[in-house]
Amino acid sequence: MSAFSQTQADRLAKLLELSELLLKTGNASTFVAENKDFITRVVPSDFIALFDRVVLDGYPMEEIKVLTNKLLNIFHSSIRDYKRIEPPEGSFPDLLEQNNRRMELLLDKIRPVFKSFVKDPDDKSLRKELLSLFSQLELFVQQYTIKENVMFPLLEEQWQDYRCVQIMWSFHDDIRRNIKRVLAQLADDKLELKSFNKAVGDIFFNMLAIKFREERILFPHMLSTISPEHFENMSRTAAELAYPFVQPNHSSDQTNPAGKTGSADQASPSGKTGSANQASPAGKMSPTEDEIAAVNLGTGALSLEQIKLVFNHLPVDITYVDEHNKVRYFSAPKKRIFPRTTAVIGREVSNCHPPESVHVVEKIVESFRKGQQDRAAFWIRMRGEMIYIQYFAVRGAEGEYKGVLEVSQEISEIQSLEGEKRLLDW
């Protein structure tokens, strides 16, 4: 082991000692007083390894989040003052940071309005202004969706000590819930001031804490360990989901040396774009491999293109997880209820869910695997819609377990049906 890695291992051991002390007693004042030199020697990347170990040790997520806040408060100055790797202009982490800055500016706008409103909660103009500002802030959670569906899968693939992202995901969900709580309170005449104040305070603390931890710990470590090609892939995939405020400038794409944006239809030397369906000299479309090779489905034969069209035109979201708990497929209808990107393919299903709900998914999968159950159903309200979520066990001809099919559907229209409709009305 090199001198550096030995030093790093020593720092990790000391951080684990501190973590256990905080988890058991909640107090570290004696440790801090006796280890001032150590506190200045810790480097930001040490916390990637530390939190991975803490998650692996199986502590409850709520306890881990309290520990995270206390630890990073103790080491705040050391982390802040450590010279970080700056993200290249226009890169994936740079775009996330640009959106972070817009988020922080929005919090700056909210702060004085919130303080005035707390003094006079009956002021309708202040309430209306706060409602508008928090509605804008809610747009920012799209950045968390990008991280969870684009960045986290890549880190799980590239890092052995990736589990810090599970803690970050849990904080994301806390922010989501509190923003919804604040918006609901502002829309209700009977506002409960104490819980409202707490929710707003938690939003400010967590959003700014996540920004600091990204920009001072996570992103610099990514830039030192992840290849440029992976960053380019994340940039392309994230653009499909759309950033909350600041979008990529495709006209001056920094990730492409030629200054052009890549796409599935790349320009050929002749200046024409290529595609899977290349035009023949006569101007007709040549038969594709999909059209030539039909797949026998038992009750009919379809080309691969037809199969894709059928799945993507069903009025439901479909995700298939195989018998090894790996995500293998998701449909792509025009309006997906839950966002998915190709980064999810091959991902462990337990990593695709927030820490607080993953135990439910694991219970469903194991019940299906053991043959104890074949279906589980849930329904939730989301963005004013009623969402019906079903899980089905997939079994082979002999009843052997072959995975799980998740099917989600917006059912508000179905719920409103009454009587009968037998005639076409268009």
PyMOL commands that set and color helices and strands:
alter all, ss='L'
color gray80, all
select helices_A, chain A and resi 3-25+29-34+36-41+46-56+61-74+76-81+92-119+124-138+141-158+164-187+193-225+228-241+250-252+289-292+304-313+342-344+349-352+358-369+412-415
alter helices_A, ss='H'
color red, helices_A
select strands_A, chain A and resi 294-296+301-303+317-322+327-330+375-382+385-395+401-410
alter strands_A, ss='S'
color yellow, strands_A
deselect
rebuild
show_as cartoon
